[in-house]
Amino acid sequence: MQLTASTLDLQFDLPGLETAARNWATRARALVNRAVCDDQEHALGVAALSFDSAATFLDRGETEAARDALRAARSYAGCEEANAPQLAEAARTLMDALPA
């Protein structure tokens, strides 16, 4: 599952963004199960939790809190330990899709 700016409709409503965040959380949890070391497992687990948090905040309409959670997801997914650039890109793309 790859999410890029070209495949993501940047005019999503909040429920659509919430669904996308939950889908990426599921993908991150699947990667946790295949982690090759404890550091990778931890980084991916935090990224998954951050995507879930973003989805919860979007469900409540709290876009700034969702943005913060997606920022954390991007940071953890993009770190050397996680080695998950697709997750980091998905978090960035979702952040860009949030209303200002």
N, C-alpha and C positions, 0 to 999 in steps of 0.2 A: 504494500500500500504506500504509494508515494503521493505527497501533497505538494504542489508547487503553485506559484501565483497564477500560472496559466490554466491550471485545472480547478482552482478554487474560485468560485464566484465571489468576488469581493463585496457583493451587495447582500450577503447572507443576513438574515434576521437573527436575532439572538438564539432562538431555538435551534436553528441550523448550525450555528457556531457551537452551541452546547453539544449537539450530537457529534460534530466533528471532533471536539475535544475529548469526549468519552471514547470515541473510536480510537483516537491516538493513545489514550490511556491504556486501552486494551492491548494495543500493539506494543506499547512499552512494557507492560506486564509479561507479554509473551517473550520479549527479549530478555527479561529478567531470568526466565526459566532456562535460557541458553547462555547465561553469563559464564565467562571462563574464569572469573576470579571474584573475590569478595568485593573489591573496589568497584568493579563493573556492575555487579549486582546491586550495590548500594546506590550508585549514581543513577542507574536505570529505574530503580524503585522510587527514588525521589522524583525523577521526571514523571513517572506514572502517577504518583500522588499529586504532583503539581497540575498535570492535565485534568485529573479528577476534580481538584479544587477549582480550577478555572471553570469547568463545566457547572459545578455547583453555584459558583458566583454568577455565571451567566444565567442560570435558571432563576436566580433572585434579581437579575437586572443590575448587578453590581459590576459594571464594566471596568472600573479602575482596579478593583480587587482581582478581577479575572486577568487583566493585563499584567499585574504583578505576579500572579501564579504562572502565567505563560512565560514571563521573563525568567522565572526560576526554572521552569521546564526546559527552556532553551539553553540556559546556562548549564544545567546538569547533563542534558542530552549531548551538548556540544563539547563537554570536557573530555580530556584525553582518556580518562578512565572509562567513560561510557562508550565512547567510539560509536555514536549514533547520530551522524549528521542529518539523516532523514528526519529524525524526531526533532532535532534542533530547527531544521528548516520549516517543519510543520508548525512548530510553536511560533516562529517568526511570522509565518504567513497568516496564522490565526490572529496574532497581535495586530498585524496590518489591516485585517478585515474588521477589527472592532471599531465601532463608531467613536468619533473623537470626543 
